[in-house]
Amino acid sequence: MTIRRILIANRGEIAVRIVRTCQRLGIETVLAASEADLESLAARLADRTICIGPAKSSVSYLSVDAIVGAARTANADAIHPGYGFLSENQHLAQACAAAGIIFIGPTAAQLDAVGDKLKARSHALAAGLPVVPGGEVDSIEEARAVAEKTGWPVLIKAVSGGGGRGMKLVHEPSQLAATIELAMAEAHASFGDPRVYLERYVASGRHVEVQVLGDGENVIHLGTRDCSIQRRYQKLVEEAPAPNLRDGLRAAMHEAAVTFARHLAYRGLGTVELLVDCERDTFYFLEMNARIQVEHPVTEAICGLDLVAEQIAVAEGKPLRFTQDDVHLAGHAIECRINAEDWTQDFRPSPGTVSRARFPLGEGVRVDTHIQSGARVPPFYDSLLAKLIVHGADRAQALERLRHALAQCEITGVSTNLPMHAELMAQEEFARGGVNTAYFPWFLENRATALRDPCVAKGS
């Protein structure tokens, strides 16, 4: 079926991103927007906007009835959920099927298979992938037994979790009971599911993921991304391909990701997230994100594809338009997430009105954003303002372009983490590539130490 009209069930930069691809493809767009987003850039760019409810996400962007109702009102052929919100919700996929609307994403069964982290672990094991030692826990006694078996420290994770919510690190047995209860409460509040499981904590780990694309029969990969620069399990910087990986290890990760997706007969765009254990020179399966990722532009930069267009083509029932041999990865790309937050005050959110927004131009520079001068930044949603993406012939050139581009960015009226990115890109450790997930917390602490006592930071 040819898709002629798409309802975009999302907001912010990803809504703008989808609109622009649809415009290029000649597809009409209808934006499903809350009352807080009716004057947004996405609303101005879309062919039509339908209000789906108040600003509160639970009665707008997270309402399956509101989204499907808007698609019916607009007579849309398909719904693109973007990322976050209902993008991995099997009930939305099922409601679309019942209404005769195409869901631009995997099947409801595939969403169910990977949306539950324990089910995803089971599928990974069935496909022959290594998983981090651990398991589900229903009681404190069971948690203690699992922790003793895997070794300390351990990481508590929400079965239905994502974005770091319901995820807690436990260093010693005396902390376990209270932390389990806290994680369960947070998981229940965030996802309506209090179940948690434990994994061995890999201190020297790198967060590396593989982009996959499938049509239900064939699956290919589009290379790796490194997302190890994180704060409280929220990604801040991503790059492709993942730097400083042994060729054999990279090839094994590519194969594992494709094997997992083939095991599911996967349809659509997805990301297999892996944890590289630097000390053991191996990797483990973490989870699969069954949607487009925030960091997809770095993959687009090195492979020369429009991943939103590929999502739409697969949703129309078309076979993949190329084979693995047709995929040529060129150069290096890095993305910085620019958020409305004061990073010097424990990353406190900074809603308000953007008085001025100026972004860089130039070869190898791309900016995905939904803000302009005068744009409102509401307090109800994620603080992401823009993504600055650079591409170079190699990592050294990409870093040089990124530093120059960051110096040209200007956003006033709200606080942003632009100064943080500028400081981070000046660090020798990051420039060498291949830092692990412990690096960014160390960077923050080292900077705080320097501010308190410069002599101590310099080793005087």
N, C-alpha and C positions, 0 to 999 in steps of 0.2 A: 504493500500500500504506500502511496506517495503522501507524505505529510505536507499539508498546505497551511495549517494554522496550529501554533503551539502555545499552550498556556505555560508561562514561566512561574513556577510555584516557589519563588525565592526572592531575595532582595540584594541590595549592595552590589559589589563589583561583579559577582558571578552572574547576577541578572543582566547587568550591562553586557558582560562577556557573551552570554547566550544570545541576546538581542542582536549584537553585531554579526555573529555568525549567521543567524537566520536572515538578516538583511542581505548578506552576501549570497545566500542560497535562494533568495526570493521567497522565503517562508514568512507568513504573517505572524506577528507576535502579540499576545495578550498577557499583560502583567497582572498577576494576583498580588495585590498590595494591601498592607494594613493601613489604618488611618494615619499612622505616623510616616508612611512612605509615599503618600499620594502625590507629593511634590518632588520626589526623588528624580535623579538623572535617569534611572531605568524607566520610570513612569513617563518621562518626557520623550524618551527614545522609542518606547514600544508603540505599536500601532493603536493599542487600546489598553486601558487600565480598568480593572474591576476591584472594588474594595471588598476584602474578605473578612473585615472585622476590626475590632479595636487593636491598639498597639500591642497588647499582651499576646505573646506568641501562642499560648495555649488555646486561644480562641481565634487565631488567624492562621499563621504559618504552620502551626502544628495540628490544625483541625482537618482531618481527612474529608469530613462532610463539606466544609467550606471550600476546600480546594477542588474537589470533584464537582460540587455545585457550580463553582465559577467556570469550570471547563465546559459544563453542560450549557450554561448561559451563553458562553462565548461560541458554542458549537465548535470547540477545538478538536482537532484530530488526535492531539497528543499532549502529554504533560511532561515538562522537563523539570525535575525537582532540584537541580543544582547540587550543592553539597550542604551538609547539616540539615536541620529541620526534619522533613519527611523523606529525605533522599534515600534512606535505606530501610524504609518502613514497609514491611510486607503487606500491611493492611491497605496502604495506599495503592500498591501494585494490584492487589486483589480487587479493590473498589474500581480501579481503572478497567480491569478486565471485565467486571460485571457491567460497567457502563458502556463498554465498547470503545474505550479510549486507550490509545497506546501509551504505555508507561515507558519513558525513555530511560531504560536501566535494565537490570537483570530481572529474571522471573521472581515471583513471590517465593517459590520454593528455594531458589538460590539465596535470596535475601534472608530467609529463615535459616538456611544452612550456615551462613557466615555471620549473621547478626548476633547469634548466641555464641559467645566466645568458646564455651565448652564444646558445642557442636562443631565449631570450626576446628578446634584442636583434634577432635575425633576424625574429621574428614582429612586433616593434614596427616595424621598417623596412618589412615587408610591409604592415602596416596603415597606413603613412604617418606614423608618429610620429617625432619627432626623437630621436636618441640622442646621448649624449656621445661626441665623437670618440675613437677608440681601436680596439682589436682584440685578438684572441687572440695569444699569443706562446708559441712552443715552444722558444725558445733565447734566450740573452743577446743575440746579434747581432740577432735579430728584434725583441727588446724595445727595443734601442737605436734601431732604425729606426722603430718605432712611436712611441717617445717623441720623437724628433726631428721627426716629422711632426705630432704633436699639440701639442708644446710642453711645456716644463717649468713647474711640477712635474707629476708624474704619480701616479696612484693605481693600485696593484696590487690586483686583486680575485680571489678564488677563484671559479672557474666554478660550483662547487656550494656556494658559501659562504652565510653568513648570520650575523647578530649581530656583525658586525665581525671575525670570525675569518678569517684569511688575507688581511686588508686592510691594506695598508701604503702610506704616503706617501713618495715619493722626490723630493727637492728638486733633485738635480743628478746628472749622469751617473756620477760616481765612486761613488755609493751604489747604483747600479742592480743590479749583479751580485749583491752580497751580500744585498740586500733581496729580490730575486727568489727566491733560494735559500731564504731564511727563510720567505717567503710560501708557497712550494710545499710546504715541510716542514710548516708549520702547517696548510695546506689538506688535505694527505694525512692528517695525524693526526686532524683534526677531522671530515673528510667522506669519507675514503678515496679522494679524487680530487685529485691534485696540480696539475691544470691551473689556470692563471691567465690573466688578460687585463689590459690596461692601458687606462686612461681619462685624459683630460685632467683635472687637478684644478681644480675651480671654487672658488676661495678665498672668493668672496662669495656662496656658494650658500645657498639655503634648502631644507630637506627638507620638501616638501609632498606629501601623498598624497590620493588620491581613493578613497572607499569605493564599491564596485560590488556589485550583486546581480543574478544572472542565473538563468534557469530552463532554459537550453539553447537558447532561442529569443529571448527578450526580455532586455534588460539595462537597468538604470537606475543612476544614481549617487545617493549620499546625501551629497554635499557633500565639502568638503576638510577635511583636518587638517594642522596644522603640527607637525612633530616635530623642529625644528632644535636644541633643547636636548639635546645628546648628549655623552657622554663615551666616547671610544674607540669611536664608532659605536653605542653603546648608548643608547637613548632614555631620558630622565628626566622630561621634561615634554611633554605633548601638548595641543593645543587645537583646537577646532572652532567655527566655520570658521577657516581660516588667516587671520590678521589682515593688514590693509594690503596686500592684493593688488588690483591694477587689475582692474576688472570684466571687461574684455575678456580679460585673461590668465586669470582664474578660469574664465570660460566656455569658453575654449579648452582648459583642463586638464580640465574636466568632459567635454567632447566627446572629447578624446583617450583618456581612460580608458574611456569607453563604447565607443568605436571599437575599442580593443584587445580588450576583453572580447567584443565581438560577433565580431571576427575569429576568436576561439577557440571561438565558440558556447558561452560560459562558463556553467557551472552551479554555483551556490552563491554563497557570500560570498567576496569577494576585495578586495585593495587594490592599486591601481596606484600605485607610488611614483615620484615625479618630483623632479627637481632644478631649482629656479628659479635661473637665472643673473641675479643682481640687476644686474650691470653691463650686460648685454646685453638685459635686460628680456624674457627668453625662458625656456623650460623644456626639459628633456630627460627622456626615459624612463630610469628606472633599473632597475626590476624589478617583478615582481608577486608579492605574497604570497598564495598560494592557500589561505587559511584565515582564521579569525577572528583579529583583532589584539589585543594587550594593551590598546591604546588605544581599543577599540571603544566603551566607555561614553560618551565625549564625543560620538560620532556619535549614539548612542541618545538622549542628552540633548537634542540640537537637532532631531532628527527624530521623537522620540516613539515609536520602535519597539523591540521586543525582537529583536535580531539573531540570537540563538540560536534563537528561535522561528521566524524566517524561514529559517534554515539547515535546521531540521528539516522545515519545510513543503516546501521545494524538494526535499529528499532523499526525501520521500514521493511525489514526482512531480507535485506540484501546480504550476500556473502561478503566476507572481508575483501577489500579491494586490492590487497597486496599480500604477498607471502613474507615469511621471515627473511628470505634472501633479498627482498626488495627494500628492507629497512636498513638505512645507512645512517649511523649516528656520527655527527660531525661537531667538533669543537666542545666547548664547555659553557654551561649556563649556571647562573646563581640568582636566587630570588630572595629579597628581603621583604618581610611583612611589616608594613607601616601601620601601626596601631595608634588609636587615640587614647594614650595613657601616659602618665608621668612615671618614667622608669626610675627616676631618682627617689620616688616616694612609694616604693614597693609596687610599682606598676599600677598605680591607682587609675581607674578609668577617668577619662576626661571628655564627657559629652559637652555639647555647646554648638556654637556656630563658627564655621570656618571663615575667617575674614579674608584670607588670601591663600591660594593654592597654586604653586608653580612647580611644574615637573620637567625633568630634563628631556632633551631630544638628542638624537645622534645615532651613529651607526652602532648596531648591536644593542640598542636600549629600547625597552618596552615598559609601559606603565599600564597596569590594569587598575582602574579606580572608578568610584561612583561619586566622587566629590569634586566640587568646583568652588571657586570663591562664592561665599554666601550660603553654602550647603549646611543644612542642619545635621548634627550628629546626635541622634536620639539616645537616651540612656537605656533603652530596652533590649538592645541586641549586642552582638559581637562588636568589638571595638576596631575591627579591621577597616582601614581607610583606603589603602592602596597596596599594590604589590609592585615593587621595582624589580624588573628582570633585565639582566644583561647577558649577552652572548659573545664569546670570543673564540678565536681559533684554538686557544688552549686556556688552561686555568689562570695562568699568569696574566694574559690579556683580559680575561673576564674580570679578574680582581681589579686591575687597573681601571677598567671602564666603570666598575661598580663604585670605586672610591670617588671618581670624578663625578659620576651621576648623583651620588649621595650629597656631594657638596653643592650641587645645583638645585636640589629639592628644597622647597620652602612651603611650610604649612603653618599658618598662624591662626590664632583664635581659640585653638585647643592645643593641649600638650600632646606631643607625639614621641615615639621612640627613635626618631631619626638620629639624634646624637648618639644613642646607644649603638646603632648600626655603624656609624662612622668610627666610633672607638673600637668596636669589635673588628672591623675590617683592617684596622691598623696593627692588630696583634700578630706577632711573628708566628705564634702557635697556629692560628687559623690560616695564615698564609701558607704554612707548610702542608696543610690539608690532612684529613683523616682524624680529626679530633673526635673523642668519644662523648657520650652523653653527660659525663661528669665535668666536661670542660667549661660549659657556660656557667654553672653554679660557682665553679672556681674563679672564673673571670669576674663575676659580680662580687664575690667575697674579697678578692685581691684588690679590686677597685675601692671597695669600702674601707679596707685596711689602709690603702694609700691616702684616702681622704682623711682618715683619723690620724695617721702618723706616717708621713711620707718616708721618714727614715727607716721605719720598720719594713715598709714595702720594698725599699731598695737594699735591705739587708745590712744597714749601717749599725 
